[in-house]
Amino acid sequence: MELIFKKSKKDRRGTILPKCDVPPAQKINQKYLRTIESKLPNVSEPEVVRHFTNLAKLNFNVDENFYPLGSCTMKYNPKFLEKAATMKYFSDLHPLQPQIIKGGMLTQGALELIWNLENLLSEITGMDEFTTHPMAGAHGELTGVMLMAAYHKQKGNRRTHIIIPDSGHGTNPASAAIAGYEVKSVKTSAKGLLDIEELKKILNEETAGLMLTCPNTLGIFESQIKEISDLTHKAGGLMYYDGANLNAIMGKARPGDLGFDIVHLNLHKTFATPHGAGGPGSGPVGVKKYLTEFLPISRVVKRADGTFALDYDKPLSIGYISPFYGNYGVLIKAYTYILLMGKQGLIDASENAVINANYIKSKLKNYYDIPYPENCLHEFVISATKQAEKGVHAIDIAKALIDKGIHPPTVYFPLNVKEAIMIEPTETESKETLDEFINIMIELSLLAEKNPDIFKNFPKTTSVSRLDEVKAAKDMNLASLA
Ligand SMILES: *Cc1c(COP(=O)(O)O)cnc(C)c1O
């Protein structure tokens, strides 16, 4: 394959060509070339299969069992999507493949996919434009806060803090702080909603914006969004929507219609990429029109003749926030999933996620404290305070669930609930699975009454016995892992 170099900065259609898109065709320096053959391990197929099968078995996974990990949307993801993502037309593309090449344009389909996905995400969320570059939810937040900062800078505003309710996701304050903002926290009211009176006291001409997780980490929809966003906008701040929990409201409500200026989504939660163990993820960010100029480069543009190109000529852009175009494989899966589900399918997914959560919540209410008893969206928080009186804490219930073949829910989060157990069943579970989980949770609450001491021995079924977490954190013994 021969690369073509353009001296001019514009291609023949007038689109600016990025410098990094066309790597110089240098020969690799001799000194970097191998002179002796590399010693690759020589193993048979069964050895390879056993190695990877055994590695896979070390992880609890959603293919094996129920995984109600709150705030994580561990839904089952159709295997078909992996097939789409590994199609050679995509997976064989090099990210530096030039936009123009002698004899054809090899990247048109790949660019069109980004373009189409950005448009679909805009439609789903009610935003004007999206970038697919951020590689995780928290990375999307950081990008969003940087967009906020660029907006205020251009306006000549001096804005120093970002407001975040204490029911927001933990990454929100971290992202705001990394972007250089002071974080001001607003308390949650007894109803599990942001306390508007508190908010009014904090909002002022130094407020850069407000980050709202919705539904919040209690699984509750912030019903006062309109008022919150009016107040924030009046103070000159921007509204940021943490949309990692979009699985609860897809096709039902659009952040763009609710007054939000910036939104990030977690494709690796809502749009069917399995996640955990740190990736790969994707946290695309959508914005309203007045923020589009600040979006990271590159941008996929559609030319008048219907072809696609990458545009790097964006003087107001915040610049690069990731190499290339994001985690492309995750984008393919999200795009395929959206097409596979269709509009009604996405609505059904949200409805079933919400019904499943409310079903479990209603069945557990006589056995566990439920600090926010009203109907939830896709997840909810119960509290093990009753059990803790007997000495059985949230962590003990989590460990007992491992022995029952169920991944423990998120525990001790959100921070504003004591002995929190946060449960998110997702839409892909059957009633039988939910009933089995409910019965186990009830059984454990009865066991906590009768025989609390036994919980200290759980889990019993794992290859190592219960971890001393304090020791593990304080006294890391890397040699033992070797
Ligand atoms: C998961 C999650 C995030 C962070 O996403 P990562 O991809 O793990 O960085 C942010 N906000 C909410 C509400 C989440 O559930």
The ligand as an ORCA input file, in Angstrom:
! r2SCAN-3c Opt
* xyz 0 1
  C     -20.087      4.315     35.916
  C     -20.432      5.727     36.146
  C     -19.510      6.754     35.877
  C     -18.069      6.510     35.504
  O     -17.886      5.769     34.356
  P     -16.473      5.061     34.077
  O     -16.576      4.571     32.687
  O     -16.337      3.989     35.086
  O     -15.412      6.105     34.218
  C     -19.928      8.053     36.041
  N     -21.175      8.348     36.466
  C     -22.080      7.383     36.756
  C     -23.452      7.772     37.218
  C     -21.743      6.049     36.612
  O     -22.646      5.104     36.905
*
